[in-house]
Amino acid sequence: MTTGVISLNVCCGLSSSLPSVKERAVEFCSVLEASDAGIVNFQEVWTPGLLRVLRSRLRSYPFVAVRGGVASQPAGGLVSFSRLPVRSVSYVSFRGARPRAGGVLFRSAVAIGSSLQGVLTFELTGRRTVLGNVHLSANRDGDWTAGNRHQAFQRTQLQMFHRTLRRARRPDTELAVASGDFNVSSDSPLYPLVVDGDTWRDAFAGDDRPTYHPELLPSGKRAHRIDYVLVAGDPERPPVTATSLLFTDRVQLADGRSTFLSDHAGLRVEVTLPGPAA
């Protein structure tokens, strides 16, 4: 069986210049409902109200992987919708990851932010497949060079991410797919840790287009590929059969406004799932 896995940061940040995410959700949920993708991983679903909107507009995705936060919001802003049954839903926070560089205010703010980020994991029932949905803290300096003040901190979050995915796998797991907004540039010194050496295959390694819209960056800033879909399975039979970027162009809302549907592009991969467990 082959199915599509889609990842999208929906842009629910307070500083966004885009129309409200609930308005944009009308459009991107319509696209997702019309697609044949089996799983959608969302990041930045920060409110219970937005989760309700997504549930109401993704009726053909009856299975939802989410864990509640302290204010009933999705923990980590992470929620995954599936057309296939899911089980073993778990969330691990990046709480405890602390920066070692920068001033006191920077270190305090980043440590607090890290406690709100994390990794959501779940299994596809009977398919020996584990999925991960992740959002790492943003490098707001846009500096991924060696020695920047975010590097050691993001290294710690990546190590926590990989540890969480290893623990989510069972002895009979045949396929693992992890996606999300890693906030780590594909040309940075940390990229080898994103793929954990040769542990994961970067499905978009051959397509290094930015996944953040350049038009939404401050003047002089360069966009990078910071979102990933990572796949681990049988190296003799690579499970990824196709890749594509979604929501790359502006669309017109019902009131005539022209907008991107998020500040990020969506990522889609086609993956071949293991057969049903005996």
KEBA-346380 format. One line per 2 residues: number of its first residue (from 1); for each residue x, y, z of N, C-alpha, C. Coordinates in Angstrom, 1 decimal. Layout:
NUM = X/Y/Z/X/Y/Z/X/Y/Z ~ ... $
***
This chain:
1 = 0.8/-1.2/0.0/0.0/0.0/0.0/0.9/1.2/0.0 ~ 0.6/2.2/-0.9/1.3/3.5/-0.9/0.4/4.6/-0.5 $
3 = 0.9/5.5/0.3/0.1/6.6/0.8/0.9/7.9/0.9 ~ 0.2/9.0/0.9/0.9/10.3/1.0/1.0/10.7/2.4 $
5 = 2.2/11.3/2.8/2.4/11.9/4.1/2.7/13.4/3.8 ~ 1.9/14.3/4.4/2.1/15.7/4.2/2.5/16.4/5.5 $
7 = 3.4/17.4/5.5/3.8/18.1/6.6/3.6/19.6/6.3 ~ 3.0/20.3/7.3/2.8/21.8/7.1/2.8/22.5/8.4 $
9 = 3.7/23.5/8.5/3.6/24.5/9.6/2.6/25.5/9.2 ~ 1.5/25.6/10.0/0.3/26.4/9.6/0.5/27.9/9.8 $
11 = 1.6/28.3/10.5/1.9/29.7/10.8/0.8/30.3/11.7 ~ 0.9/30.0/13.0/-0.1/30.5/14.0/0.7/31.5/14.9 $
13 = 1.8/32.0/14.5/2.6/32.9/15.3/1.9/34.3/15.5 ~ 2.2/35.0/16.6/1.7/36.3/16.8/2.2/37.3/15.9 $
15 = 3.4/37.1/15.4/4.0/38.2/14.5/3.7/38.0/13.0 ~ 2.8/37.0/12.7/2.6/36.8/11.3/1.9/37.9/10.6 $
17 = 2.3/38.2/9.4/1.6/39.3/8.6/0.5/38.7/7.7 ~ 0.3/37.4/7.7/-0.7/36.7/6.9/-2.1/36.9/7.5 $
19 = -3.1/36.7/6.7/-4.5/36.6/7.3/-4.5/35.6/8.4 ~ -5.6/35.6/9.2/-5.7/34.7/10.4/-5.6/33.2/9.9 $
21 = -5.0/32.4/10.7/-4.8/31.0/10.3/-6.2/30.3/10.1 ~ -7.2/30.7/10.8/-8.5/30.1/10.6/-9.1/30.4/9.2 $
23 = -8.8/31.6/8.7/-9.2/32.0/7.3/-8.4/31.2/6.3 ~ -7.1/31.0/6.5/-6.3/30.3/5.6/-6.6/28.8/5.6 $
25 = -7.0/28.3/6.8/-7.3/26.9/7.0/-8.5/26.5/6.1 ~ -9.4/27.4/5.8/-10.5/27.0/4.9/-9.9/26.6/3.5 $
27 = -8.9/27.2/3.1/-8.3/26.9/1.8/-7.4/25.7/1.8 ~ -6.5/25.6/2.8/-5.5/24.5/2.8/-6.2/23.2/3.2 $
29 = -7.3/23.3/4.0/-8.0/22.1/4.4/-8.8/21.6/3.2 ~ -9.3/22.5/2.4/-10.0/22.1/1.1/-9.1/21.3/0.2 $
31 = -7.9/21.7/0.1/-6.9/21.0/-0.7/-6.6/19.7/-0.2 ~ -6.4/19.6/1.1/-6.1/18.3/1.8/-7.3/17.3/1.7 $
33 = -8.5/17.8/1.9/-9.6/17.0/1.8/-9.8/16.4/0.4 ~ -9.4/17.1/-0.6/-9.5/16.6/-2.0/-8.3/15.7/-2.4 $
35 = -7.3/15.7/-1.6/-6.1/14.9/-1.9/-6.4/13.4/-1.5 ~ -5.4/12.6/-1.9/-5.5/11.2/-1.5/-4.4/10.8/-0.4 $
37 = -3.9/11.9/0.2/-2.9/11.6/1.2/-3.5/11.0/2.4 ~ -2.7/10.1/3.1/-3.3/9.4/4.2/-3.0/10.0/5.5 $
39 = -1.9/10.8/5.6/-1.5/11.4/6.9/-1.1/12.8/6.7 ~ -1.5/13.7/7.6/-1.1/15.1/7.6/-0.5/15.5/8.9 $
41 = 0.7/16.0/9.0/1.3/16.4/10.2/1.3/17.9/10.2 ~ 0.7/18.5/11.2/0.6/20.0/11.3/1.5/20.4/12.5 $
43 = 2.2/21.6/12.3/2.9/22.3/13.4/2.2/23.6/13.6 ~ 2.4/24.2/14.8/1.9/25.5/15.2/0.4/25.5/15.3 $
45 = -0.2/24.4/15.7/-1.7/24.5/16.1/-1.7/24.8/17.6 ~ -1.7/26.1/17.9/-1.4/26.5/19.2/-2.6/26.7/20.1 $
47 = -3.8/26.6/19.5/-5.0/26.8/20.3/-6.1/25.7/20.1 ~ -6.9/25.5/21.2/-8.0/24.5/21.0/-9.0/24.9/19.9 $
49 = -9.2/26.2/19.7/-10.1/26.7/18.7/-9.6/26.3/17.3 ~ -8.3/26.5/17.0/-7.8/26.1/15.7/-7.9/24.6/15.5 $
51 = -7.6/23.8/16.6/-7.8/22.4/16.4/-9.2/22.0/16.1 ~ -10.2/22.7/16.7/-11.6/22.4/16.3/-11.9/22.8/14.9 $
53 = -11.3/23.9/14.4/-11.5/24.2/13.0/-10.9/23.2/12.1 ~ -9.7/22.7/12.4/-9.1/21.6/11.5/-10.0/20.4/11.6 $
55 = -10.4/20.0/12.7/-11.3/18.8/12.8/-12.5/18.9/12.0 ~ -13.1/20.1/12.0/-14.4/20.3/11.3/-14.2/20.3/9.8 $
57 = -13.0/20.6/9.3/-12.8/20.8/7.9/-12.0/19.6/7.3 ~ -11.6/18.7/8.2/-10.9/17.5/7.7/-11.7/16.2/8.0 $
59 = -12.9/16.2/7.6/-13.9/15.1/8.0/-13.4/13.8/7.5 ~ -12.7/13.7/6.4/-12.3/12.4/5.9/-11.0/11.9/6.6 $
61 = -10.6/12.6/7.6/-9.4/12.2/8.4/-10.0/11.9/9.8 ~ -10.6/10.7/10.1/-11.2/10.5/11.4/-10.3/10.2/12.5 $
63 = -9.1/9.9/12.2/-8.1/9.5/13.3/-7.2/10.7/13.6 ~ -7.1/11.1/14.8/-6.3/12.3/15.2/-5.3/12.0/16.3 $
65 = -4.1/12.2/16.0/-3.0/12.0/17.0/-2.7/13.3/17.6 ~ -2.9/13.5/18.9/-2.7/14.8/19.6/-2.6/14.5/21.1 $
67 = -1.9/15.3/21.8/-1.8/15.2/23.3/-2.1/16.6/23.8 ~ -2.9/16.7/24.9/-3.3/18.0/25.4/-2.2/18.7/26.2 $
69 = -2.1/20.0/26.0/-1.2/20.8/26.8/-1.9/21.4/28.0 ~ -1.2/22.2/28.7/-1.7/22.7/30.0/-2.9/23.6/29.9 $
71 = -3.1/24.2/28.7/-4.3/25.0/28.5/-5.3/24.3/27.5 ~ -5.2/23.0/27.4/-6.0/22.2/26.5/-5.7/22.4/25.0 $
73 = -4.6/23.1/24.7/-4.1/23.2/23.4/-3.3/22.0/23.0 ~ -3.1/21.7/21.7/-2.2/20.6/21.4/-0.8/20.8/21.9 $
75 = -0.3/19.8/22.6/1.0/19.9/23.2/2.0/20.1/22.1 ~ 2.9/21.1/22.3/3.9/21.4/21.3/3.3/22.1/20.0 $
77 = 2.0/22.3/20.0/1.4/22.8/18.8/1.3/21.8/17.7 ~ 1.4/20.5/18.1/1.5/19.4/17.1/0.3/18.6/17.1 $
79 = -0.2/18.3/15.9/-1.4/17.4/15.7/-1.3/16.8/14.3 ~ -1.6/15.5/14.3/-1.6/14.7/13.0/-2.9/14.1/12.8 $
81 = -3.4/14.3/11.5/-4.6/13.7/11.0/-4.3/12.5/10.1 ~ -5.2/11.5/10.3/-4.9/10.2/9.5/-6.2/9.6/9.0 $
83 = -6.1/9.1/7.8/-7.2/8.3/7.3/-7.1/6.8/7.6 ~ -5.9/6.5/8.2/-5.7/5.1/8.7/-5.7/5.1/10.2 $
85 = -6.1/4.0/10.8/-6.2/4.0/12.3/-4.8/4.2/12.9 ~ -4.8/4.9/14.1/-3.5/5.1/14.8/-3.6/4.6/16.2 $
87 = -2.5/4.4/16.8/-2.4/4.0/18.2/-1.1/4.5/18.8 ~ -0.9/4.3/20.1/0.3/4.6/20.8/0.8/6.0/20.6 $
89 = -0.2/6.9/20.8/0.2/8.3/20.6/0.9/8.8/21.8 ~ 2.0/9.5/21.6/2.8/10.0/22.7/3.5/11.4/22.4 $
91 = 3.7/12.2/23.4/4.4/13.5/23.2/5.5/13.6/24.2 ~ 6.6/14.1/23.7/7.8/14.3/24.5/8.2/15.8/24.3 $
93 = 8.3/16.6/25.4/8.7/18.0/25.3/10.2/18.1/25.2 ~ 10.6/19.2/24.7/12.1/19.6/24.7/12.5/20.3/26.0 $
95 = 11.6/20.2/27.0/11.9/20.9/28.3/13.3/20.3/28.8 ~ 14.1/21.2/29.2/15.4/20.8/29.7/16.5/21.1/28.7 $
97 = 16.2/21.4/27.5/17.2/21.8/26.5/17.4/23.3/26.8 ~ 18.7/23.6/27.1/19.0/25.0/27.4/20.2/25.5/26.6 $
99 = 20.1/26.8/26.1/21.2/27.3/25.4/22.4/27.6/26.3 ~ 23.6/27.5/25.8/24.8/27.7/26.5/25.5/29.0/26.2 $
101 = 25.0/29.7/25.1/25.6/30.9/24.6/24.6/32.0/24.6 ~ 25.0/33.3/24.5/24.1/34.4/24.4/23.9/35.0/25.8 $
103 = 23.2/36.1/25.8/23.0/36.8/27.1/21.9/36.1/28.0 ~ 21.8/36.7/29.2/20.8/36.0/30.1/19.4/36.1/29.6 $
105 = 19.0/37.2/29.1/17.6/37.3/28.5/17.4/36.3/27.4 ~ 18.4/36.2/26.5/18.3/35.3/25.4/18.2/33.8/25.9 $
107 = 19.0/33.5/26.8/19.0/32.1/27.3/17.7/31.8/28.0 ~ 17.2/32.7/28.8/15.9/32.5/29.5/14.8/32.3/28.5 $
109 = 14.7/33.2/27.5/13.6/33.2/26.6/13.6/31.9/25.8 ~ 14.8/31.5/25.3/14.9/30.3/24.5/14.6/29.0/25.3 $
111 = 15.0/29.0/26.6/14.7/27.8/27.4/13.2/27.7/27.7 ~ 12.6/28.8/27.9/11.1/28.8/28.1/10.4/28.3/26.8 $
113 = 10.9/28.9/25.7/10.3/28.5/24.4/10.5/27.0/24.1 ~ 11.7/26.5/24.5/12.0/25.1/24.3/11.0/24.2/25.0 $
115 = 10.5/24.6/26.2/9.6/23.8/27.0/8.3/23.6/26.3 ~ 8.0/24.5/25.3/6.7/24.5/24.6/6.8/23.7/23.3 $
117 = 8.0/23.3/22.9/8.3/22.5/21.7/8.5/21.1/22.0 ~ 8.4/20.2/21.0/8.6/18.8/21.3/8.4/17.9/20.1 $
119 = 8.1/16.6/20.4/7.9/15.6/19.4/6.7/14.8/19.7 ~ 5.8/14.7/18.7/4.6/13.8/18.7/4.9/12.5/18.0 $
121 = 4.7/11.4/18.6/4.9/10.1/17.9/3.6/9.3/17.9 ~ 3.4/8.5/16.9/2.2/7.5/16.9/2.5/6.4/15.9 $
123 = 1.7/5.4/16.0/1.9/4.2/15.1/0.6/4.1/14.2 ~ 0.8/3.6/13.0/-0.3/3.2/12.2/-0.6/1.8/12.6 $
125 = -1.9/1.6/13.0/-2.3/0.3/13.6/-2.1/-0.8/12.5 ~ -1.4/-1.9/12.9/-1.3/-3.0/12.1/-0.3/-2.9/10.9 $
127 = 0.4/-1.8/10.8/1.3/-1.5/9.7/2.8/-1.5/10.0 ~ 3.1/-1.8/11.3/4.5/-1.8/11.7/5.2/-0.5/11.3 $
129 = 4.5/0.6/11.4/5.0/1.9/11.0/4.8/2.9/12.1 ~ 5.9/3.7/12.4/5.9/4.7/13.4/6.1/6.1/12.7 $
131 = 5.3/7.1/13.1/5.4/8.4/12.5/5.8/9.4/13.6 ~ 6.5/10.4/13.2/6.9/11.5/14.1/6.5/12.8/13.5 $
133 = 6.1/13.7/14.4/5.8/15.1/14.0/6.5/16.0/15.0 ~ 7.4/16.9/14.4/8.3/17.6/15.3/8.4/19.1/14.9 $
135 = 8.6/19.9/15.9/8.9/21.4/15.7/10.0/21.8/16.7 ~ 11.1/22.1/16.1/12.2/22.6/16.9/12.1/24.1/17.1 $
137 = 12.8/24.6/18.1/12.8/26.1/18.3/13.4/26.8/17.2 ~ 12.9/28.0/16.9/13.4/28.8/15.8/14.8/29.4/16.0 $
139 = 15.6/29.5/15.0/16.8/30.2/15.1/16.5/31.6/14.5 ~ 16.1/32.5/15.3/15.6/33.8/14.8/16.7/34.7/14.3 $
141 = 17.9/34.3/14.6/19.1/35.1/14.0/19.2/34.8/12.5 ~ 18.7/33.7/12.0/18.9/33.3/10.7/20.4/33.0/10.4 $
143 = 21.1/32.6/11.5/22.6/32.3/11.4/22.8/30.9/11.7 ~ 23.2/30.1/10.7/23.4/28.6/11.0/24.9/28.3/10.9 $
145 = 25.8/29.3/11.0/27.2/29.0/10.9/27.7/28.4/12.1 ~ 28.8/27.7/12.0/29.4/27.1/13.2/29.7/28.1/14.3 $
147 = 29.3/27.8/15.5/29.6/28.7/16.6/28.5/29.7/16.9 ~ 27.4/29.7/16.1/26.3/30.7/16.4/25.6/30.3/17.7 $
149 = 25.0/31.3/18.3/24.5/31.1/19.7/23.4/30.1/19.8 ~ 22.8/29.7/18.7/21.7/28.6/18.7/22.3/27.2/18.6 $
151 = 23.5/27.1/18.1/23.9/25.8/17.6/23.9/24.7/18.6 ~ 24.5/24.9/19.8/24.6/23.8/20.8/23.2/23.5/21.3 $
153 = 22.3/24.5/21.4/21.0/24.3/21.9/20.2/23.5/20.9 ~ 20.3/23.8/19.6/19.6/23.0/18.6/20.2/21.6/18.5 $
155 = 21.4/21.5/18.7/22.0/20.1/18.7/21.4/19.3/19.8 ~ 21.2/19.9/21.0/20.5/19.1/22.1/19.1/18.7/21.7 $
157 = 18.3/19.6/21.1/17.0/19.3/20.7/17.0/18.2/19.6 ~ 17.9/18.2/18.7/18.0/17.2/17.7/18.3/15.8/18.3 $
159 = 19.2/15.8/19.3/19.5/14.6/20.0/18.3/14.0/20.7 ~ 17.5/14.9/21.3/16.3/14.5/22.0/15.3/14.0/21.0 $
161 = 15.2/14.6/19.9/14.3/14.1/18.8/14.6/12.7/18.4 ~ 15.9/12.4/18.1/16.3/11.1/17.7/16.1/10.1/18.8 $
163 = 16.4/10.5/20.0/16.2/9.5/21.1/14.7/9.2/21.2 ~ 13.8/10.2/21.1/12.4/9.9/21.1/11.9/9.0/20.0 $
165 = 12.4/9.2/18.8/12.0/8.3/17.7/12.5/6.9/17.9 ~ 13.7/6.7/18.4/14.2/5.4/18.7/13.4/4.7/19.7 $
167 = 12.9/5.4/20.7/12.1/4.7/21.8/10.7/4.4/21.3 ~ 10.2/5.2/20.3/8.9/4.9/19.8/8.8/3.7/18.9 $
169 = 10.0/3.2/18.4/9.9/2.0/17.5/9.9/0.8/18.4 ~ 9.1/-0.2/17.9/9.0/-1.5/18.5/10.0/-2.5/17.8 $
171 = 10.2/-3.6/18.4/11.1/-4.6/17.7/10.6/-5.0/16.3 ~ 9.3/-4.9/16.0/8.8/-5.3/14.7/8.6/-4.1/13.8 $
173 = 9.0/-2.9/14.2/8.8/-1.7/13.3/9.6/-1.9/12.1 ~ 9.0/-1.7/10.9/9.7/-1.8/9.6/9.9/-0.4/9.0 $
175 = 9.1/0.5/9.3/9.2/1.8/8.7/9.0/3.0/9.7 ~ 9.8/4.0/9.6/9.6/5.2/10.4/9.6/6.4/9.5 $
177 = 8.7/7.3/9.7/8.6/8.6/8.9/8.5/9.7/9.9 ~ 9.4/10.7/9.8/9.3/11.8/10.7/9.3/13.1/9.9 $
179 = 8.5/14.0/10.2/8.5/15.3/9.4/8.2/16.5/10.3 ~ 8.5/17.6/9.8/8.1/18.8/10.6/9.0/20.0/10.3 $
181 = 8.9/21.0/11.1/9.7/22.2/11.0/10.9/22.1/11.9 ~ 12.0/21.8/11.4/13.2/21.6/12.2/14.0/22.9/12.5 $
183 = 13.7/23.9/11.7/14.3/25.2/11.9/15.9/25.1/11.9 ~ 16.4/24.2/11.1/17.8/24.0/10.9/18.0/24.0/9.4 $
185 = 18.9/24.8/8.9/19.1/24.9/7.4/19.8/23.7/6.9 ~ 19.4/23.3/5.7/20.0/22.1/5.0/21.5/22.4/4.7 $
187 = 22.0/23.6/4.7/23.4/23.9/4.4/24.2/24.2/5.7 ~ 23.6/23.9/6.9/24.3/24.3/8.1/25.1/23.1/8.6 $
189 = 26.0/23.4/9.5/26.9/22.4/10.1/26.1/21.3/10.9 ~ 24.8/21.7/11.3/24.0/20.7/12.0/23.2/19.7/11.1 $
191 = 23.3/20.0/9.8/22.5/19.1/8.9/22.8/17.6/9.1 ~ 24.1/17.2/9.3/24.3/15.8/9.5/23.6/15.2/10.7 $
193 = 23.4/16.0/11.7/22.7/15.6/12.9/21.2/15.5/12.6 ~ 20.6/16.3/11.7/19.2/16.2/11.3/19.0/14.7/10.8 $
195 = 19.8/14.2/10.0/19.6/12.9/9.4/20.3/11.8/10.3 ~ 21.0/12.3/11.4/21.6/11.3/12.3/22.6/10.4/11.6 $
197 = 23.5/11.0/10.8/24.4/10.2/10.0/23.7/9.6/8.9 ~ 23.7/8.3/8.9/23.0/7.5/7.8/21.7/6.8/8.3 $
199 = 21.3/7.3/9.5/20.1/6.6/10.1/18.8/6.9/9.3 ~ 18.7/8.2/8.8/17.5/8.6/8.1/17.8/9.0/6.7 $
201 = 16.9/8.8/5.8/17.0/9.4/4.5/16.2/10.6/4.4 ~ 16.8/11.7/3.9/16.2/13.0/3.7/15.4/12.9/2.4 $
203 = 14.1/12.8/2.4/13.4/12.6/1.2/13.5/13.7/0.2 ~ 13.9/14.9/0.6/14.0/16.1/-0.3/15.5/16.4/-0.5 $
205 = 16.4/15.5/-0.3/17.8/15.8/-0.4/18.2/16.3/-1.8 ~ 17.5/15.8/-2.8/17.7/16.2/-4.2/17.0/17.5/-4.6 $
207 = 16.2/18.1/-3.7/15.4/19.3/-4.0/15.6/20.3/-2.9 ~ 16.6/21.2/-3.0/17.0/22.0/-1.9/16.3/23.4/-2.0 $
209 = 15.1/23.5/-2.6/14.4/24.7/-2.6/14.0/25.1/-1.2 ~ 14.0/26.4/-0.9/13.6/26.9/0.4/12.2/26.4/0.8 $
211 = 12.0/26.1/2.0/10.6/25.8/2.5/10.0/26.9/3.3 ~ 10.7/28.0/3.4/10.1/29.3/3.9/10.0/30.3/2.8 $
213 = 8.9/30.9/2.7/8.7/31.9/1.5/9.6/33.1/1.6 ~ 10.5/33.3/0.7/11.5/34.4/0.7/10.8/35.7/0.9 $
215 = 9.6/35.9/0.2/8.9/37.1/0.3/8.5/37.6/1.7 ~ 8.4/36.6/2.6/8.0/37.0/3.9/9.1/37.2/4.9 $
217 = 10.4/37.2/4.4/11.5/37.5/5.2/11.9/38.9/5.2 ~ 12.5/39.4/6.2/13.0/40.8/6.2/14.0/41.0/5.0 $
219 = 14.0/42.3/4.6/14.9/42.6/3.5/16.4/42.2/3.8 ~ 17.0/41.5/2.8/18.4/41.1/3.0/18.6/39.7/3.5 $
221 = 17.5/39.1/4.0/17.6/37.7/4.6/17.3/36.7/3.5 ~ 18.0/35.6/3.6/17.9/34.5/2.6/17.1/33.4/3.1 $
223 = 16.2/32.8/2.3/15.4/31.7/2.7/16.2/30.4/2.6 ~ 15.9/29.4/3.4/16.5/28.2/3.4/15.5/27.0/3.5 $
225 = 16.0/25.8/3.2/15.2/24.6/3.4/15.3/24.2/4.9 ~ 14.3/24.4/5.7/14.3/24.1/7.1/13.3/23.1/7.5 $
227 = 12.4/22.7/6.6/11.4/21.6/6.9/11.9/20.3/6.2 ~ 11.6/19.2/6.9/12.1/17.9/6.3/11.0/16.8/6.5 $
229 = 11.2/15.9/5.6/10.5/14.6/5.8/11.6/13.5/5.8 ~ 11.8/12.8/6.9/12.9/11.8/7.1/12.2/10.5/7.1 $
231 = 12.9/9.5/6.5/12.4/8.2/6.3/13.4/7.1/6.7 ~ 13.1/6.2/7.5/14.0/5.1/7.8/13.3/3.7/7.6 $
233 = 13.9/2.9/6.8/13.2/1.6/6.5/14.3/0.7/5.9 ~ 13.8/-0.3/5.1/14.7/-1.2/4.4/15.6/-0.5/3.4 $
235 = 16.9/-0.4/3.6/17.7/0.3/2.6/17.8/-0.4/1.2 ~ 17.4/-1.6/1.2/17.3/-2.3/-0.1/16.1/-2.0/-0.9 $
237 = 15.1/-1.5/-0.2/13.8/-1.1/-0.9/13.3/0.2/-0.4 ~ 14.0/1.3/-0.9/13.6/2.7/-0.4/12.1/2.9/-0.5 $
239 = 11.4/3.3/0.6/10.0/3.4/0.5/9.4/4.6/-0.1 ~ 10.2/5.6/-0.4/9.7/6.9/-1.0/9.6/6.8/-2.5 $
241 = 8.4/7.0/-3.0/8.2/6.8/-4.5/8.1/8.2/-5.2 ~ 7.8/9.3/-4.4/7.6/10.6/-5.1/7.6/11.6/-4.0 $
243 = 8.0/12.9/-4.4/8.0/14.0/-3.4/7.5/15.2/-4.2 ~ 6.9/16.2/-3.4/6.5/17.4/-4.0/6.3/18.5/-2.9 $
245 = 6.4/19.7/-3.3/6.2/20.9/-2.4/4.8/21.4/-2.7 ~ 4.1/21.7/-1.6/2.7/22.2/-1.7/2.6/23.7/-1.2 $
247 = 1.6/24.4/-1.6/1.3/25.7/-1.2/2.4/26.7/-1.4 ~ 3.0/26.6/-2.6/4.2/27.4/-2.9/3.8/28.7/-3.5 $
249 = 2.5/28.9/-3.9/2.1/30.1/-4.6/1.0/30.8/-3.8 ~ 0.9/32.1/-4.0/-0.2/32.8/-3.4/-1.6/32.3/-3.9 $
251 = -2.6/32.4/-3.1/-4.0/32.1/-3.5/-4.9/33.3/-3.2 ~ -6.0/33.3/-3.8/-7.0/34.3/-3.5/-8.1/33.8/-2.6 $
253 = -8.2/34.5/-1.4/-9.3/34.1/-0.5/-10.6/34.6/-1.0 ~ -11.7/34.1/-0.3/-13.1/34.4/-0.7/-13.3/35.9/-0.8 $
255 = -12.6/36.7/0.0/-12.9/38.2/0.0/-12.0/38.9/-1.0 ~ -11.2/38.1/-1.8/-10.4/38.7/-2.8/-8.9/39.0/-2.4 $
257 = -8.6/38.8/-1.1/-7.2/39.0/-0.8/-6.3/38.0/-1.3 ~ -5.1/38.4/-1.7/-4.1/37.4/-2.2/-3.1/37.1/-1.1 $
259 = -2.9/35.8/-0.8/-2.0/35.5/0.3/-1.4/34.1/0.1 ~ -0.3/33.9/0.8/0.2/32.5/1.0/-0.6/31.9/2.0 $
261 = -0.7/30.6/2.0/-1.5/29.8/2.9/-0.8/29.5/4.2 ~ 0.5/29.8/4.2/1.4/29.7/5.4/2.7/30.4/5.0 $
263 = 3.5/30.7/6.1/4.8/31.2/5.7/5.8/30.1/5.3 ~ 5.4/28.8/5.5/6.1/27.7/5.0/5.4/27.0/3.8 $
265 = 6.2/26.4/3.0/5.6/25.5/2.0/5.2/24.1/2.7 ~ 4.3/23.4/2.1/4.0/22.1/2.6/4.9/21.1/1.9 $
267 = 5.2/20.0/2.6/6.0/18.9/2.0/5.1/17.7/1.9 ~ 5.2/17.0/0.7/4.5/15.7/0.6/5.4/14.6/0.0 $
269 = 5.3/13.5/0.6/6.0/12.3/0.1/5.0/11.2/-0.1 ~ 5.3/10.3/-1.1/4.5/9.1/-1.3/5.4/8.0/-0.7 $
271 = 4.9/7.2/0.2/5.6/6.1/0.9/4.9/4.8/0.7 ~ 5.7/3.8/0.6/5.1/2.4/0.5/5.1/1.9/1.9 $
273 = 3.9/1.6/2.5/3.8/1.0/3.8/4.0/-0.5/3.9 ~ 4.5/-1.0/5.0/4.6/-2.4/5.1/3.2/-3.0/5.0 $
275 = 3.2/-4.3/4.6/1.9/-5.0/4.6/1.3/-5.1/6.0 ~ 0.0/-5.4/6.1/-0.7/-5.6/7.4/0.0/-6.7/8.2 $
277 = 0.1/-6.4/9.5/0.8/-7.4/10.4/-0.1/-8.6/10.5 ~ 0.6/-9.8/10.6/-0.2/-11.0/10.6/-0.9/-11.1/12.0 $
***
